[in-house]
Amino acid sequence: MPLSTGDMCILAAELAEEHGNSATDYAWHAYLSFEADGEMERAEFWFTLSILLEDILTYHLDPERPLTFH
């Protein structure tokens, strides 16, 4: 079952709160690992999560507000 954008934002916010800046390193490592294994769907998930984490940690995204993709 795919996650909604809101669910992904909540997950990213929880990871950012728990792990701080290291969360982006974890997500990027997971992305590279899954991509190397040819698991593109999982790689794309972690790539997207790494972008959300970076935006949250640099204060460009407020995880308390609804997320809209255009």
PDB file of N, H, CA, C and O in Angstrom:
ATOM      1  N   MET A   1       0.843  -1.180   0.000  1.00  0.00           N
ATOM      2  CA  MET A   1       0.000   0.000   0.000  1.00  0.00           C
ATOM      3  C   MET A   1       0.889   1.245   0.000  1.00  0.00           C
ATOM      4  O   MET A   1       1.686   1.428   0.920  1.00  0.00           O
ATOM      5  N   PRO A   2       0.766   2.094  -1.008  1.00  0.00           N
ATOM      6  CA  PRO A   2       1.601   3.297  -1.077  1.00  0.00           C
ATOM      7  C   PRO A   2       1.240   4.308   0.014  1.00  0.00           C
ATOM      8  O   PRO A   2       0.092   4.403   0.448  1.00  0.00           O
ATOM      9  N   LEU A   3       2.249   5.050   0.436  1.00  0.00           N
ATOM     10  H   LEU A   3       3.181   4.973   0.083  1.00  0.00           H
ATOM     11  CA  LEU A   3       2.036   6.112   1.413  1.00  0.00           C
ATOM     12  C   LEU A   3       1.547   7.375   0.715  1.00  0.00           C
ATOM     13  O   LEU A   3       1.936   7.668  -0.416  1.00  0.00           O
ATOM     14  N   SER A   4       0.696   8.108   1.402  1.00  0.00           N
ATOM     15  H   SER A   4       0.380   7.870   2.321  1.00  0.00           H
ATOM     16  CA  SER A   4       0.277   9.400   0.874  1.00  0.00           C
ATOM     17  C   SER A   4       1.410  10.410   1.094  1.00  0.00           C
ATOM     18  O   SER A   4       2.330  10.152   1.870  1.00  0.00           O
ATOM     19  N   THR A   5       1.343  11.540   0.421  1.00  0.00           N
ATOM     20  H   THR A   5       0.596  11.750  -0.210  1.00  0.00           H
ATOM     21  CA  THR A   5       2.361  12.574   0.630  1.00  0.00           C
ATOM     22  C   THR A   5       2.363  13.042   2.080  1.00  0.00           C
ATOM     23  O   THR A   5       3.419  13.334   2.643  1.00  0.00           O
ATOM     24  N   GLY A   6       1.177  13.114   2.681  1.00  0.00           N
ATOM     25  H   GLY A   6       0.320  12.877   2.223  1.00  0.00           H
ATOM     26  CA  GLY A   6       1.095  13.504   4.090  1.00  0.00           C
ATOM     27  C   GLY A   6       1.775  12.501   4.995  1.00  0.00           C
ATOM     28  O   GLY A   6       2.475  12.879   5.934  1.00  0.00           O
ATOM     29  N   ASP A   7       1.572  11.208   4.714  1.00  0.00           N
ATOM     30  H   ASP A   7       1.003  10.900   3.951  1.00  0.00           H
ATOM     31  CA  ASP A   7       2.223  10.159   5.509  1.00  0.00           C
ATOM     32  C   ASP A   7       3.738  10.216   5.358  1.00  0.00           C
ATOM     33  O   ASP A   7       4.473  10.031   6.328  1.00  0.00           O
ATOM     34  N   MET A   8       4.201  10.473   4.134  1.00  0.00           N
ATOM     35  H   MET A   8       3.604  10.623   3.345  1.00  0.00           H
ATOM     36  CA  MET A   8       5.648  10.573   3.911  1.00  0.00           C
ATOM     37  C   MET A   8       6.231  11.766   4.657  1.00  0.00           C
ATOM     38  O   MET A   8       7.338  11.689   5.190  1.00  0.00           O
ATOM     39  N   CYS A   9       5.493  12.856   4.696  1.00  0.00           N
ATOM     40  H   CYS A   9       4.593  12.918   4.263  1.00  0.00           H
ATOM     41  CA  CYS A   9       5.960  14.048   5.400  1.00  0.00           C
ATOM     42  C   CYS A   9       6.032  13.782   6.905  1.00  0.00           C
ATOM     43  O   CYS A   9       6.976  14.205   7.572  1.00  0.00           O
ATOM     44  N   ILE A  10       5.038  13.084   7.429  1.00  0.00           N
ATOM     45  H   ILE A  10       4.271  12.740   6.887  1.00  0.00           H
ATOM     46  CA  ILE A  10       5.046  12.729   8.853  1.00  0.00           C
ATOM     47  C   ILE A  10       6.230  11.820   9.164  1.00  0.00           C
ATOM     48  O   ILE A  10       6.923  12.020  10.161  1.00  0.00           O
ATOM     49  N   LEU A  11       6.462  10.825   8.314  1.00  0.00           N
ATOM     50  H   LEU A  11       5.899  10.662   7.504  1.00  0.00           H
ATOM     51  CA  LEU A  11       7.602   9.925   8.503  1.00  0.00           C
ATOM     52  C   LEU A  11       8.910  10.707   8.470  1.00  0.00           C
ATOM     53  O   LEU A  11       9.776  10.502   9.320  1.00  0.00           O
ATOM     54  N   ALA A  12       9.055  11.587   7.511  1.00  0.00           N
ATOM     55  H   ALA A  12       8.351  11.753   6.820  1.00  0.00           H
ATOM     56  CA  ALA A  12      10.270  12.398   7.413  1.00  0.00           C
ATOM     57  C   ALA A  12      10.442  13.269   8.653  1.00  0.00           C
ATOM     58  O   ALA A  12      11.552  13.396   9.171  1.00  0.00           O
ATOM     59  N   ALA A  13       9.361  13.865   9.129  1.00  0.00           N
ATOM     60  H   ALA A  13       8.460  13.762   8.709  1.00  0.00           H
ATOM     61  CA  ALA A  13       9.439  14.711  10.324  1.00  0.00           C
ATOM     62  C   ALA A  13       9.861  13.900  11.543  1.00  0.00           C
ATOM     63  O   ALA A  13      10.657  14.368  12.357  1.00  0.00           O
ATOM     64  N   GLU A  14       9.335  12.697  11.669  1.00  0.00           N
ATOM     65  H   GLU A  14       8.688  12.317  11.008  1.00  0.00           H
ATOM     66  CA  GLU A  14       9.707  11.844  12.803  1.00  0.00           C
ATOM     67  C   GLU A  14      11.174  11.427  12.718  1.00  0.00           C
ATOM     68  O   GLU A  14      11.877  11.415  13.728  1.00  0.00           O
ATOM     69  N   LEU A  15      11.635  11.085  11.517  1.00  0.00           N
ATOM     70  H   LEU A  15      11.063  11.095  10.697  1.00  0.00           H
ATOM     71  CA  LEU A  15      13.045  10.738  11.340  1.00  0.00           C
ATOM     72  C   LEU A  15      13.946  11.933  11.633  1.00  0.00           C
ATOM     73  O   LEU A  15      14.988  11.787  12.271  1.00  0.00           O
ATOM     74  N   ALA A  16      13.546  13.109  11.169  1.00  0.00           N
ATOM     75  H   ALA A  16      12.699  13.228  10.650  1.00  0.00           H
ATOM     76  CA  ALA A  16      14.334  14.319  11.417  1.00  0.00           C
ATOM     77  C   ALA A  16      14.402  14.627  12.906  1.00  0.00           C
ATOM     78  O   ALA A  16      15.454  15.007  13.420  1.00  0.00           O
ATOM     79  N   GLU A  17      13.291  14.463  13.590  1.00  0.00           N
ATOM     80  H   GLU A  17      12.436  14.154  13.173  1.00  0.00           H
ATOM     81  CA  GLU A  17      13.268  14.730  15.040  1.00  0.00           C
ATOM     82  C   GLU A  17      14.131  13.723  15.790  1.00  0.00           C
ATOM     83  O   GLU A  17      14.844  14.084  16.727  1.00  0.00           O
ATOM     84  N   GLU A  18      14.066  12.474  15.380  1.00  0.00           N
ATOM     85  H   GLU A  18      13.487  12.181  14.620  1.00  0.00           H
ATOM     86  CA  GLU A  18      14.797  11.410  16.068  1.00  0.00           C
ATOM     87  C   GLU A  18      16.298  11.431  15.766  1.00  0.00           C
ATOM     88  O   GLU A  18      17.117  11.214  16.659  1.00  0.00           O
ATOM     89  N   HIS A  19      16.656  11.693  14.505  1.00  0.00           N
ATOM     90  H   HIS A  19      15.991  11.869  13.779  1.00  0.00           H
ATOM     91  CA  HIS A  19      18.048  11.531  14.083  1.00  0.00           C
ATOM     92  C   HIS A  19      18.728  12.814  13.623  1.00  0.00           C
ATOM     93  O   HIS A  19      19.924  12.803  13.333  1.00  0.00           O
ATOM     94  N   GLY A  20      17.996  13.911  13.551  1.00  0.00           N
ATOM     95  H   GLY A  20      17.024  13.919  13.787  1.00  0.00           H
ATOM     96  CA  GLY A  20      18.588  15.174  13.121  1.00  0.00           C
ATOM     97  C   GLY A  20      19.150  15.081  11.714  1.00  0.00           C
ATOM     98  O   GLY A  20      18.572  14.425  10.849  1.00  0.00           O
ATOM     99  N   ASN A  21      20.277  15.737  11.489  1.00  0.00           N
ATOM    100  H   ASN A  21      20.747  16.271  12.193  1.00  0.00           H
ATOM    101  CA  ASN A  21      20.881  15.773  10.154  1.00  0.00           C
ATOM    102  C   ASN A  21      21.331  14.400   9.670  1.00  0.00           C
ATOM    103  O   ASN A  21      21.464  14.185   8.465  1.00  0.00           O
ATOM    104  N   SER A  22      21.566  13.475  10.585  1.00  0.00           N
ATOM    105  H   SER A  22      21.458  13.650  11.563  1.00  0.00           H
ATOM    106  CA  SER A  22      21.964  12.121  10.184  1.00  0.00           C
ATOM    107  C   SER A  22      20.864  11.422   9.401  1.00  0.00           C
ATOM    108  O   SER A  22      21.150  10.505   8.631  1.00  0.00           O
ATOM    109  N   ALA A  23      19.624  11.829   9.576  1.00  0.00           N
ATOM    110  H   ALA A  23      19.392  12.575  10.201  1.00  0.00           H
ATOM    111  CA  ALA A  23      18.507  11.193   8.876  1.00  0.00           C
ATOM    112  C   ALA A  23      18.668  11.303   7.372  1.00  0.00           C
ATOM    113  O   ALA A  23      18.333  10.367   6.647  1.00  0.00           O
ATOM    114  N   THR A  24      19.175  12.431   6.888  1.00  0.00           N
ATOM    115  H   THR A  24      19.448  13.192   7.477  1.00  0.00           H
ATOM    116  CA  THR A  24      19.364  12.562   5.443  1.00  0.00           C
ATOM    117  C   THR A  24      20.458  11.610   4.954  1.00  0.00           C
ATOM    118  O   THR A  24      20.369  11.068   3.853  1.00  0.00           O
ATOM    119  N   ASP A  25      21.483  11.412   5.774  1.00  0.00           N
ATOM    120  H   ASP A  25      21.555  11.852   6.669  1.00  0.00           H
ATOM    121  CA  ASP A  25      22.531  10.457   5.405  1.00  0.00           C
ATOM    122  C   ASP A  25      21.970   9.040   5.334  1.00  0.00           C
ATOM    123  O   ASP A  25      22.282   8.293   4.407  1.00  0.00           O
ATOM    124  N   TYR A  26      21.148   8.671   6.304  1.00  0.00           N
ATOM    125  H   TYR A  26      20.895   9.278   7.058  1.00  0.00           H
ATOM    126  CA  TYR A  26      20.529   7.341   6.303  1.00  0.00           C
ATOM    127  C   TYR A  26      19.657   7.148   5.065  1.00  0.00           C
ATOM    128  O   TYR A  26      19.716   6.111   4.404  1.00  0.00           O
ATOM    129  N   ALA A  27      18.857   8.152   4.764  1.00  0.00           N
ATOM    130  H   ALA A  27      18.809   8.995   5.301  1.00  0.00           H
ATOM    131  CA  ALA A  27      17.953   8.055   3.614  1.00  0.00           C
ATOM    132  C   ALA A  27      18.743   7.984   2.313  1.00  0.00           C
ATOM    133  O   ALA A  27      18.401   7.207   1.421  1.00  0.00           O
ATOM    134  N   TRP A  28      19.796   8.787   2.198  1.00  0.00           N
ATOM    135  H   TRP A  28      20.074   9.418   2.922  1.00  0.00           H
ATOM    136  CA  TRP A  28      20.596   8.781   0.975  1.00  0.00           C
ATOM    137  C   TRP A  28      21.305   7.444   0.811  1.00  0.00           C
ATOM    138  O   TRP A  28      21.384   6.918  -0.300  1.00  0.00           O
ATOM    139  N   HIS A  29      21.821   6.890   1.904  1.00  0.00           N
ATOM    140  H   HIS A  29      21.756   7.317   2.805  1.00  0.00           H
ATOM    141  CA  HIS A  29      22.477   5.580   1.851  1.00  0.00           C
ATOM    142  C   HIS A  29      21.480   4.502   1.414  1.00  0.00           C
ATOM    143  O   HIS A  29      21.810   3.649   0.591  1.00  0.00           O
ATOM    144  N   ALA A  30      20.268   4.541   1.962  1.00  0.00           N
ATOM    145  H   ALA A  30      20.000   5.234   2.631  1.00  0.00           H
ATOM    146  CA  ALA A  30      19.233   3.577   1.569  1.00  0.00           C
ATOM    147  C   ALA A  30      18.906   3.730   0.087  1.00  0.00           C
ATOM    148  O   ALA A  30      18.766   2.734  -0.623  1.00  0.00           O
ATOM    149  N   TYR A  31      18.785   4.958  -0.382  1.00  0.00           N
ATOM    150  H   TYR A  31      18.899   5.767   0.195  1.00  0.00           H
ATOM    151  CA  TYR A  31      18.515   5.214  -1.797  1.00  0.00           C
ATOM    152  C   TYR A  31      19.593   4.582  -2.679  1.00  0.00           C
ATOM    153  O   TYR A  31      19.285   3.847  -3.618  1.00  0.00           O
ATOM    154  N   LEU A  32      20.848   4.872  -2.371  1.00  0.00           N
ATOM    155  H   LEU A  32      21.098   5.468  -1.608  1.00  0.00           H
ATOM    156  CA  LEU A  32      21.945   4.353  -3.179  1.00  0.00           C
ATOM    157  C   LEU A  32      22.001   2.831  -3.135  1.00  0.00           C
ATOM    158  O   LEU A  32      22.263   2.186  -4.151  1.00  0.00           O
ATOM    159  N   SER A  33      21.759   2.267  -1.979  1.00  0.00           N
ATOM    160  H   SER A  33      21.546   2.790  -1.154  1.00  0.00           H
ATOM    161  CA  SER A  33      21.792   0.818  -1.812  1.00  0.00           C
ATOM    162  C   SER A  33      20.698   0.133  -2.635  1.00  0.00           C
ATOM    163  O   SER A  33      20.963  -0.836  -3.346  1.00  0.00           O
ATOM    164  N   PHE A  34      19.467   0.645  -2.534  1.00  0.00           N
ATOM    165  H   PHE A  34      19.252   1.433  -1.957  1.00  0.00           H
ATOM    166  CA  PHE A  34      18.370   0.050  -3.292  1.00  0.00           C
ATOM    167  C   PHE A  34      18.557   0.246  -4.796  1.00  0.00           C
ATOM    168  O   PHE A  34      18.229  -0.636  -5.589  1.00  0.00           O
ATOM    169  N   GLU A  35      19.083   1.403  -5.177  1.00  0.00           N
ATOM    170  H   GLU A  35      19.349   2.119  -4.533  1.00  0.00           H
ATOM    171  CA  GLU A  35      19.319   1.650  -6.598  1.00  0.00           C
ATOM    172  C   GLU A  35      20.364   0.671  -7.129  1.00  0.00           C
ATOM    173  O   GLU A  35      20.204   0.124  -8.221  1.00  0.00           O
ATOM    174  N   ALA A  36      21.426   0.449  -6.369  1.00  0.00           N
ATOM    175  H   ALA A  36      21.557   0.893  -5.483  1.00  0.00           H
ATOM    176  CA  ALA A  36      22.472  -0.481  -6.783  1.00  0.00           C
ATOM    177  C   ALA A  36      21.943  -1.904  -6.913  1.00  0.00           C
ATOM    178  O   ALA A  36      22.422  -2.680  -7.741  1.00  0.00           O
ATOM    179  N   ASP A  37      20.958  -2.239  -6.095  1.00  0.00           N
ATOM    180  H   ASP A  37      20.569  -1.609  -5.422  1.00  0.00           H
ATOM    181  CA  ASP A  37      20.350  -3.574  -6.131  1.00  0.00           C
ATOM    182  C   ASP A  37      19.256  -3.685  -7.190  1.00  0.00           C
ATOM    183  O   ASP A  37      18.659  -4.749  -7.356  1.00  0.00           O
ATOM    184  N   GLY A  38      18.987  -2.586  -7.911  1.00  0.00           N
ATOM    185  H   GLY A  38      19.472  -1.722  -7.777  1.00  0.00           H
ATOM    186  CA  GLY A  38      17.960  -2.603  -8.943  1.00  0.00           C
ATOM    187  C   GLY A  38      16.542  -2.510  -8.410  1.00  0.00           C
ATOM    188  O   GLY A  38      15.585  -2.763  -9.142  1.00  0.00           O
ATOM    189  N   GLU A  39      16.401  -2.153  -7.153  1.00  0.00           N
ATOM    190  H   GLU A  39      17.178  -1.947  -6.559  1.00  0.00           H
ATOM    191  CA  GLU A  39      15.083  -2.021  -6.522  1.00  0.00           C
ATOM    192  C   GLU A  39      14.627  -0.572  -6.674  1.00  0.00           C
ATOM    193  O   GLU A  39      14.671   0.212  -5.726  1.00  0.00           O
ATOM    194  N   MET A  40      14.193  -0.236  -7.879  1.00  0.00           N
ATOM    195  H   MET A  40      14.158  -0.873  -8.649  1.00  0.00           H
ATOM    196  CA  MET A  40      13.931   1.159  -8.215  1.00  0.00           C
ATOM    197  C   MET A  40      12.769   1.764  -7.442  1.00  0.00           C
ATOM    198  O   MET A  40      12.824   2.943  -7.092  1.00  0.00           O
ATOM    199  N   GLU A  41      11.728   1.003  -7.167  1.00  0.00           N
ATOM    200  H   GLU A  41      11.684   0.046  -7.452  1.00  0.00           H
ATOM    201  CA  GLU A  41      10.594   1.556  -6.422  1.00  0.00           C
ATOM    202  C   GLU A  41      11.022   1.944  -5.012  1.00  0.00           C
ATOM    203  O   GLU A  41      10.661   3.012  -4.516  1.00  0.00           O
ATOM    204  N   ARG A  42      11.789   1.076  -4.374  1.00  0.00           N
ATOM    205  H   ARG A  42      12.083   0.209  -4.776  1.00  0.00           H
ATOM    206  CA  ARG A  42      12.289   1.392  -3.027  1.00  0.00           C
ATOM    207  C   ARG A  42      13.298   2.531  -3.079  1.00  0.00           C
ATOM    208  O   ARG A  42      13.318   3.382  -2.190  1.00  0.00           O
ATOM    209  N   ALA A  43      14.132   2.556  -4.109  1.00  0.00           N
ATOM    210  H   ALA A  43      14.116   1.865  -4.831  1.00  0.00           H
ATOM    211  CA  ALA A  43      15.107   3.639  -4.251  1.00  0.00           C
ATOM    212  C   ALA A  43      14.395   4.978  -4.400  1.00  0.00           C
ATOM    213  O   ALA A  43      14.788   5.965  -3.778  1.00  0.00           O
ATOM    214  N   GLU A  44      13.348   5.015  -5.221  1.00  0.00           N
ATOM    215  H   GLU A  44      13.028   4.213  -5.726  1.00  0.00           H
ATOM    216  CA  GLU A  44      12.594   6.258  -5.406  1.00  0.00           C
ATOM    217  C   GLU A  44      11.946   6.721  -4.107  1.00  0.00           C
ATOM    218  O   GLU A  44      11.900   7.919  -3.827  1.00  0.00           O
ATOM    219  N   PHE A  45      11.446   5.776  -3.314  1.00  0.00           N
ATOM    220  H   PHE A  45      11.484   4.803  -3.542  1.00  0.00           H
ATOM    221  CA  PHE A  45      10.861   6.127  -2.020  1.00  0.00           C
ATOM    222  C   PHE A  45      11.894   6.843  -1.151  1.00  0.00           C
ATOM    223  O   PHE A  45      11.619   7.911  -0.603  1.00  0.00           O
ATOM    224  N   TRP A  46      13.087   6.249  -1.026  1.00  0.00           N
ATOM    225  H   TRP A  46      13.310   5.381  -1.470  1.00  0.00           H
ATOM    226  CA  TRP A  46      14.113   6.831  -0.170  1.00  0.00           C
ATOM    227  C   TRP A  46      14.670   8.136  -0.736  1.00  0.00           C
ATOM    228  O   TRP A  46      15.062   9.022   0.023  1.00  0.00           O
ATOM    229  N   PHE A  47      14.706   8.260  -2.055  1.00  0.00           N
ATOM    230  H   PHE A  47      14.387   7.541  -2.672  1.00  0.00           H
ATOM    231  CA  PHE A  47      15.131   9.516  -2.660  1.00  0.00           C
ATOM    232  C   PHE A  47      14.144  10.629  -2.302  1.00  0.00           C
ATOM    233  O   PHE A  47      14.544  11.722  -1.902  1.00  0.00           O
ATOM    234  N   THR A  48      12.854  10.336  -2.452  1.00  0.00           N
ATOM    235  H   THR A  48      12.529   9.448  -2.777  1.00  0.00           H
ATOM    236  CA  THR A  48      11.819  11.320  -2.107  1.00  0.00           C
ATOM    237  C   THR A  48      11.876  11.663  -0.632  1.00  0.00           C
ATOM    238  O   THR A  48      11.759  12.830  -0.256  1.00  0.00           O
ATOM    239  N   LEU A  49      12.055  10.659   0.200  1.00  0.00           N
ATOM    240  H   LEU A  49      12.150   9.711  -0.105  1.00  0.00           H
ATOM    241  CA  LEU A  49      12.139  10.903   1.634  1.00  0.00           C
ATOM    242  C   LEU A  49      13.356  11.773   1.966  1.00  0.00           C
ATOM    243  O   LEU A  49      13.280  12.633   2.843  1.00  0.00           O
ATOM    244  N   SER A  50      14.471  11.554   1.270  1.00  0.00           N
ATOM    245  H   SER A  50      14.532  10.856   0.557  1.00  0.00           H
ATOM    246  CA  SER A  50      15.660  12.369   1.538  1.00  0.00           C
ATOM    247  C   SER A  50      15.418  13.837   1.190  1.00  0.00           C
ATOM    248  O   SER A  50      15.922  14.730   1.872  1.00  0.00           O
ATOM    249  N   ILE A  51      14.647  14.087   0.129  1.00  0.00           N
ATOM    250  H   ILE A  51      14.238  13.362  -0.424  1.00  0.00           H
ATOM    251  CA  ILE A  51      14.311  15.472  -0.236  1.00  0.00           C
ATOM    252  C   ILE A  51      13.439  16.102   0.846  1.00  0.00           C
ATOM    253  O   ILE A  51      13.674  17.242   1.248  1.00  0.00           O
ATOM    254  N   LEU A  52      12.432  15.365   1.317  1.00  0.00           N
ATOM    255  H   LEU A  52      12.241  14.440   0.990  1.00  0.00           H
ATOM    256  CA  LEU A  52      11.568  15.885   2.383  1.00  0.00           C
ATOM    257  C   LEU A  52      12.375  16.150   3.650  1.00  0.00           C
ATOM    258  O   LEU A  52      12.181  17.172   4.308  1.00  0.00           O
ATOM    259  N   LEU A  53      13.274  15.236   3.990  1.00  0.00           N
ATOM    260  H   LEU A  53      13.431  14.406   3.455  1.00  0.00           H
ATOM    261  CA  LEU A  53      14.110  15.424   5.180  1.00  0.00           C
ATOM    262  C   LEU A  53      14.955  16.689   5.067  1.00  0.00           C
ATOM    263  O   LEU A  53      15.032  17.481   6.006  1.00  0.00           O
ATOM    264  N   GLU A  54      15.578  16.867   3.925  1.00  0.00           N
ATOM    265  H   GLU A  54      15.516  16.224   3.162  1.00  0.00           H
ATOM    266  CA  GLU A  54      16.410  18.055   3.724  1.00  0.00           C
ATOM    267  C   GLU A  54      15.580  19.325   3.848  1.00  0.00           C
ATOM    268  O   GLU A  54      16.016  20.293   4.473  1.00  0.00           O
ATOM    269  N   ASP A  55      14.396  19.329   3.262  1.00  0.00           N
ATOM    270  H   ASP A  55      14.042  18.543   2.755  1.00  0.00           H
ATOM    271  CA  ASP A  55      13.527  20.505   3.350  1.00  0.00           C
ATOM    272  C   ASP A  55      13.076  20.771   4.783  1.00  0.00           C
ATOM    273  O   ASP A  55      13.001  21.926   5.204  1.00  0.00           O
ATOM    274  N   ILE A  56      12.780  19.727   5.522  1.00  0.00           N
ATOM    275  H   ILE A  56      12.841  18.790   5.180  1.00  0.00           H
ATOM    276  CA  ILE A  56      12.366  19.897   6.922  1.00  0.00           C
ATOM    277  C   ILE A  56      13.535  20.435   7.745  1.00  0.00           C
ATOM    278  O   ILE A  56      13.371  21.369   8.530  1.00  0.00           O
ATOM    279  N   LEU A  57      14.711  19.843   7.564  1.00  0.00           N
ATOM    280  H   LEU A  57      14.845  19.084   6.926  1.00  0.00           H
ATOM    281  CA  LEU A  57      15.870  20.225   8.373  1.00  0.00           C
ATOM    282  C   LEU A  57      16.399  21.610   8.037  1.00  0.00           C
ATOM    283  O   LEU A  57      17.068  22.227   8.866  1.00  0.00           O
ATOM    284  N   THR A  58      16.114  22.114   6.841  1.00  0.00           N
ATOM    285  H   THR A  58      15.570  21.613   6.167  1.00  0.00           H
ATOM    286  CA  THR A  58      16.553  23.468   6.472  1.00  0.00           C
ATOM    287  C   THR A  58      15.407  24.473   6.592  1.00  0.00           C
ATOM    288  O   THR A  58      15.510  25.611   6.135  1.00  0.00           O
ATOM    289  N   TYR A  59      14.326  24.034   7.210  1.00  0.00           N
ATOM    290  H   TYR A  59      14.243  23.110   7.582  1.00  0.00           H
ATOM    291  CA  TYR A  59      13.166  24.889   7.507  1.00  0.00           C
ATOM    292  C   TYR A  59      12.427  25.403   6.273  1.00  0.00           C
ATOM    293  O   TYR A  59      11.763  26.438   6.336  1.00  0.00           O
ATOM    294  N   HIS A  60      12.536  24.686   5.150  1.00  0.00           N
ATOM    295  H   HIS A  60      13.075  23.845   5.098  1.00  0.00           H
ATOM    296  CA  HIS A  60      11.773  25.062   3.961  1.00  0.00           C
ATOM    297  C   HIS A  60      10.416  24.375   3.924  1.00  0.00           C
ATOM    298  O   HIS A  60       9.554  24.716   3.114  1.00  0.00           O
ATOM    299  N   LEU A  61      10.240  23.414   4.802  1.00  0.00           N
ATOM    300  H   LEU A  61      10.940  23.137   5.461  1.00  0.00           H
ATOM    301  CA  LEU A  61       8.996  22.664   4.853  1.00  0.00           C
ATOM    302  C   LEU A  61       8.567  22.524   6.303  1.00  0.00           C
ATOM    303  O   LEU A  61       9.340  22.064   7.143  1.00  0.00           O
ATOM    304  N   ASP A  62       7.354  22.914   6.593  1.00  0.00           N
ATOM    305  H   ASP A  62       6.726  23.288   5.911  1.00  0.00           H
ATOM    306  CA  ASP A  62       6.797  22.778   7.932  1.00  0.00           C
ATOM    307  C   ASP A  62       5.943  21.513   7.956  1.00  0.00           C
ATOM    308  O   ASP A  62       4.865  21.489   7.361  1.00  0.00           O
ATOM    309  N   PRO A  63       6.409  20.456   8.639  1.00  0.00           N
ATOM    310  CA  PRO A  63       5.656  19.209   8.634  1.00  0.00           C
ATOM    311  C   PRO A  63       4.302  19.295   9.327  1.00  0.00           C
ATOM    312  O   PRO A  63       3.497  18.370   9.223  1.00  0.00           O
ATOM    313  N   GLU A  64       4.041  20.386  10.028  1.00  0.00           N
ATOM    314  H   GLU A  64       4.695  21.138  10.113  1.00  0.00           H
ATOM    315  CA  GLU A  64       2.752  20.575  10.692  1.00  0.00           C
ATOM    316  C   GLU A  64       1.680  21.087   9.735  1.00  0.00           C
ATOM    317  O   GLU A  64       0.490  21.047  10.049  1.00  0.00           O
ATOM    318  N   ARG A  65       2.105  21.571   8.564  1.00  0.00           N
ATOM    319  H   ARG A  65       3.071  21.604   8.309  1.00  0.00           H
ATOM    320  CA  ARG A  65       1.148  22.104   7.581  1.00  0.00           C
ATOM    321  C   ARG A  65       0.904  21.070   6.491  1.00  0.00           C
ATOM    322  O   ARG A  65       1.779  20.249   6.216  1.00  0.00           O
ATOM    323  N   PRO A  66      -0.264  21.097   5.870  1.00  0.00           N
ATOM    324  CA  PRO A  66      -0.536  20.142   4.786  1.00  0.00           C
ATOM    325  C   PRO A  66       0.448  20.310   3.641  1.00  0.00           C
ATOM    326  O   PRO A  66       0.861  21.424   3.316  1.00  0.00           O
ATOM    327  N   LEU A  67       0.815  19.197   3.037  1.00  0.00           N
ATOM    328  H   LEU A  67       0.480  18.293   3.300  1.00  0.00           H
ATOM    329  CA  LEU A  67       1.775  19.189   1.948  1.00  0.00           C
ATOM    330  C   LEU A  67       1.028  19.060   0.620  1.00  0.00           C
ATOM    331  O   LEU A  67       0.147  18.213   0.470  1.00  0.00           O
ATOM    332  N   THR A  68       1.393  19.907  -0.333  1.00  0.00           N
ATOM    333  H   THR A  68       2.109  20.595  -0.211  1.00  0.00           H
ATOM    334  CA  THR A  68       0.777  19.869  -1.654  1.00  0.00           C
ATOM    335  C   THR A  68       1.868  19.815  -2.704  1.00  0.00           C
ATOM    336  O   THR A  68       2.778  20.644  -2.707  1.00  0.00           O
ATOM    337  N   PHE A  69       1.778  18.840  -3.598  1.00  0.00           N
ATOM    338  H   PHE A  69       1.039  18.166  -3.596  1.00  0.00           H
ATOM    339  CA  PHE A  69       2.692  18.762  -4.730  1.00  0.00           C
ATOM    340  C   PHE A  69       1.999  19.349  -5.949  1.00  0.00           C
ATOM    341  O   PHE A  69       0.815  19.104  -6.178  1.00  0.00           O
ATOM    342  N   HIS A  70       2.746  20.129  -6.731  1.00  0.00           N
ATOM    343  H   HIS A  70       3.708  20.328  -6.544  1.00  0.00           H
ATOM    344  CA  HIS A  70       2.189  20.723  -7.956  1.00  0.00           C
ATOM    345  C   HIS A  70       2.840  20.107  -9.157  1.00  0.00           C
ATOM    346  O   HIS A  70       2.515  20.467 -10.288  1.00  0.00           O
TER     347      HIS A  70
END
